[in-house]
Amino acid sequence: MQAAFQQAVARGGGRIVALERYPLDRAAMQEPVKTGRAGRARRRHDLHSRWRRRGPRRVQALAAGGLNPRKIQLIGTGLWDDPRIFGEQQLQGGWFAAPDAAGFRAFSGRYRARYGQDPVRTATLAYDAVSLIAALVKTQGQQRFAEEVLTNVSGFAGIDGVFRFRADGTNQRGLAVLRVTPSGGQVVSPAPKVFAPGT
């Protein structure tokens, strides 16, 4: 994730002033918090790792160390798309990348009507995988699983938005940037509907 972040900043013409890692132990993270905030009021802190178990402690430690959300823009991952995050006072205004929620809401409604229960959040991955295989078998003939078909630069449309596979074995998804608010994720930048040419 760090490498992807650094590459994205460089592509956008930005410069990373510093990266700070925080130990998992609450007491041990106090020193990095204190030294990290000195003279770097605009740096972004990423609190994504193992959020559900350790995130609240990290936020509390940052707050105790002088974190001021008005001066420091917090950023996180899709793990922040969680009602527990939206209720964290110190995370209000933080940004995170996640799929547009509209696709999952529609999928959940159909799933609930058919099975009488809510799907797990990752159910869309399985659904998209099976749907893609079915579409390729139907439309691509003998070349359906050829590398050039699977790595089509235009990608494929899924429940959570556009996605594509790269020749190096990684994948890319079109994600929205959302802001943490008490009522849920508020869109700062919408998810792309298609991949831009040349990206």
Long-range contacts (C-beta under 8 A, 24 or more apart in sequence): 1-46, 1-48, 1-77, 5-46, 17-42, 17-43, 18-43, 20-45, 22-47, 22-58, 22-61, 24-50, 24-54, 26-57, 26-60, 26-61, 29-58, 29-61, 30-61, 30-64, 30-65, 33-61, 33-62, 33-64, 33-65, 33-66, 33-67, 34-65, 34-66, 36-65, 37-65, 37-66, 37-67, 37-72, 41-68, 41-71, 41-72, 42-71, 42-72, 42-73, 43-72, 44-72, 44-73, 44-74, 44-75, 45-72, 45-74, 45-75, 46-75, 46-76, 46-77, 47-74, 47-76, 48-76, 48-77, 48-79, 48-80, 51-76, 51-77, 51-79, 51-80, 51-82, 51-85, 52-79, 52-82, 52-84, 55-85, 55-88, 56-88, 59-88, 59-90, 59-91, 60-90, 62-90, 63-90, 69-93, 69-94, 78-175, 80-180, 80-185, 81-178, 81-185, 83-184, 85-180, 86-180, 86-181, 86-182, 86-183, 86-184, 86-185, 87-182, 88-180, 91-180, 92-180, 92-181, 92-182, 93-179, 93-180, 93-181, 94-179, 94-180, 95-177, 95-178, 95-179, 95-180, 95-188, 96-177, 96-178, 96-180, 96-185, 97-175, 97-176, 97-177, 97-178, 98-175, 98-176, 98-178, 98-185, 99-124, 99-160, 99-161, 99-173, 99-175, 99-176, 99-191, 100-160, 100-161, 100-176, 100-187, 100-190, 100-191, 101-184, 101-185, 103-158, 103-159, 103-160, 103-161, 104-159, 104-160, 106-159, 107-159, 124-158, 124-159, 124-160, 127-159, 128-156, 128-158, 128-159, 128-160, 128-163, 131-158, 132-156, 132-158, 153-195, 154-194, 154-195, 155-194, 155-195, 161-191, 161-192, 161-193, 162-191, 162-192, 162-193, 162-194, 162-195, 164-195
